[in-house]
């Protein structure tokens, strides 16, 4: 009798192990592979507009006159105020933005990380203006961006940030993720305070970023981003970035070598 019970128990264990293995295999098979090179459809976030996500034509193309240029870019120096889609900042951070705005309008690059060959930091770096390459394995996704040679890692193996990581914030922060069906859900913490929330908004050390990344259609990668910062933001800020997968021969990013160029320009 004992031998029969032992045989039944062993058989049930084999069935259970086989079922678990089949479920893991099915889950792995249903997980999309994001590996590839992508270029932004709408690098500055928000809903895509027009063909290939291009913004509407400038006023001059519609019969109007362009605003008088300042010494830096008229579309990025704050001379037109904050757009309605910008993150809603608390008064202390609006005051910081005003300092940045006046500096940029005066032609200074003091608050422009790209001019210093620095990453804009998360989530702004996900504009990936010059394209990005995604490398995916079972336990990790690595994203490399050509602009300023930035990269980030998303850990998928269940690890959590240590106190050492939390006490040493970085431009890309520390990202962990998991799959919900065909969607990669990512949370990022440990972000430097001296980076940008978008292309032109300050934030605090309390910033965290939540992403939901998926294929919106074949070859089109969508990144839905929610930034939360109770110290700097009145409310969470949502944005969407979309990327189109490249095909040969346009699927090769190049070295940016920004520091060398900056040094030679002096």
N, C-alpha and C positions, 0 to 999 in steps of 0.2 A: 504493500500500500504506500509505504514511504517513497519507494522508487517511482511509483506512478505520480504522486504529488510533486515530487522533484522534477519529473519530466514535464508535467503540465506547467509548473512555475517557469522552468527554463524556456518552454515554448512561448508562454505569454510575454516573457521578457524580450525574446527575439522579435515577436510581433510588434511590441511597443517600440523597440529600438528601430525597427524597420519603418514604422509609421513616422517616428520623429525624424529619421533620416530623409524620408520622402518629403516631409513638410519643409525641412531645411532646403532640400534640393529644389522644391517648387518655389520657395521664397527667393532663392538665389537666381532661379531662372526668370522670375518676374521682375527682378531688380534691373532697372535700365542701366546702361553703360554710358556715362557721360564723356568718356575718353574722346579727346579730339581738340582741334583748334577752333575757336569761335571769335567772331567779330561782332561788336555791338550794333544792334539795330537802332537803339535810342540810348546813347551813352550817358545821358544826363538824367535818366529815370523818368517816371511818369508814364502815362499812356502813349503808345506809339501814334504818331500822326503822319498822315500822308504816305507816300510810297516809301517803303523800307524804313518807316519810322522817322522820316525826315521832318524837321520842324517847318512851320509855315514860312513862306518867303518873307524877307525883311520888308519894312514899310516902303522902302524905295521901289521895290519890285511891285508893290500894289498901288503905286502912284503917289505915295506920301514921301516925306523927307526923313532921312535918318537923323537921330539926335546928334548934337555936336559931340565929337569924340573927346574923350579925356586922354590923359597921357598913358593910361593903360587901356585894356579892352573895355569898350562901352557896354558889353554884355555881361561882364563878370566883375565889374568894380563897384557895383552897388549904386551907381549914379541914378538908376531908375527905381531905387527903393527895393524892398523885399517883395518878390512875387507872391501871389496868393497861395501857391503850392509849396512855399518854403516851410521848413519846420517852424512851429510856433514857439518862440523863445520866451522865457521869463525875463522880467525887467533887467536883472543883472547881466544876462547874456545878450540882451538887445544892446545894452551899453557897450559890451565887448565887441559886438558886431559893428557898432557905429565907429569904434576905433579902427577896426579892420577896414571898414568902408572908406573912411577918410584917408587912410594910408594908401589904399589901392587907387583911389581917385587922384591922389598926388603922384602916382606913377611908381610907388614903392612896391617891391616884391617881398617885403618883410613877412607878410602873412600868406605867401604863395609857396607851398611846399615844392611844387614842380620846379620852380625857379632855383631851388636849392638841391635838386635831384633827390628829393625825399618823397616817400609814399604819402598820399593824402590820408591814409589810414582807413579802417573800416568805419562805416559802409561805403564811403566815398570812393575807395579804390576799386569797388566793383563796377564802376563805369567802364573800366578796362578799355580805354579809348583806342589803344593801338592793338587790341586783341588779347586773348588769353588762351593758354593751353591747359587742359584738364587731364590729369592722369589718375586713374581710378583702380584701386585694388579692393579686396574684401574688407580690409581693416582701415583704409585711409584713402582720402581724396586730396590730391595736391593740385593747387591752382597757381600757375605762373602767369604774370602779366608783363607784357613787353615794356610798357611805360615805367621807367625807373626800375626795371628789373625786380618787380615786387612778387612776392609769393605768399601763399597761406596754405595751411594744412588743416583738414577736417578729419578728426579721429572718429572712427566708426566702431571701435572695439570696446566701448563701454567705459573707457577711462574718464576721470574727472580731473579738473585742474587742481594742482597742489597749492599749498599756501605760498610756496616759493614762486610759482607761476603768477598767482594773484598779486603778489607784492612786486612783480617786475613786469608792468604792462608794456605792450609792444604795439607797433603800427597795425598789424593784422589781428592782434589779439589771440585768444586761445579758443579754437572752435571744436565743438563736439557735435556729432550728428547721428541720426538714426533714420531708417526707412519707414514711411507710412505708405504702403502700396508702392506706387511709382513715383512718390514724392520724397525727396531728401529734406529732412527737417534739421536745421542747424541752429545752434545757439553759440554766440560768441561773447566772451567776457575778457577782462584784463586788457583794456584798450587805453592807449596813451591819451592823456587829457589835451595835449597840444596838437591834436589832429583835427580834421574837419568832419562834421556830421554829414554835410553834403558838399558841394563845391565851394560853399561860402558861409558856413554856420559853425560857431564854436559849440563845444559841449563840455560836460564835466567828467570827472573820474567815475561817475555812476552809470555811464553809458553801457547798455547791452544791446546786442543785435540779434534778431530772430529772423531766419530765412526759411522759405519753402521753395525748393528748386525742383523743377520738373521740365519735361518736354511738353511744351504747349501744343506743338504739332511736329511732324517729322523734321528733324534738323533744326528746330527752333527751341532754344533753352530759355526758360523763364525763371527769373529770380525775384520772388516777392519778399520785400524787406520791411521789417518793422523795427524801428529804433526806439528804445525806451530810455529816458533819462529824467527821473523825477526832479532832479536838481536844476536842470537847464531847460527842460521842455514842459510846456503847459499840458501837452497830451502826446501820446505816441505818434511817431511820424511814419507813414507808410509810403513806399515807393516801389516801382516795378522796373526791372531792367530785363531786356530781352537780347538774345544773341543768336546769330545764325552760324551753323556749323560750316566750316570751310572745307573745300575739296582740293585735291592736288591740282596745280602746283602752289596754291595759295594757302596751304596749311603748314607753313613754316614761319615761326616767329624769329626775330633777330635780336641780337644783343643790343641793348640800348646805350650802354657806355656813357651815361650822363655825366658822372664826375669828371671823366677825361675831357669831355667837351667843355664843361664849365671851367676847368683849369686852363684850357687852351684859349678861352675867350678873355682871360684876365690880361 
